[in-house]
Amino acid sequence: MAIRQVELGAEGVRRRYWWQRRKADHGMPTDQPIDPADEVDRIDVAEFAAAWGEAEH
């Protein structure tokens, strides 16, 4: 399970999930490892911190 996760939804809204908020109306943190074949955007620590601060909770 992810410790902290920011999700960018199709509508452009960022949502955040963490170990104390495991389920919400729109989703939940992943419980699976990232598949190297999946296309994911990598961000650095500063970008993650900014996205975390801007996300709905």
Buried (B, 14 or more C-beta within 10 A) or exposed (E): EBEEBBBEEEEEEBBBBBEEBEEBEEEBBEEEEEEEEEEEEEEEEEEBEEBBEEBEE
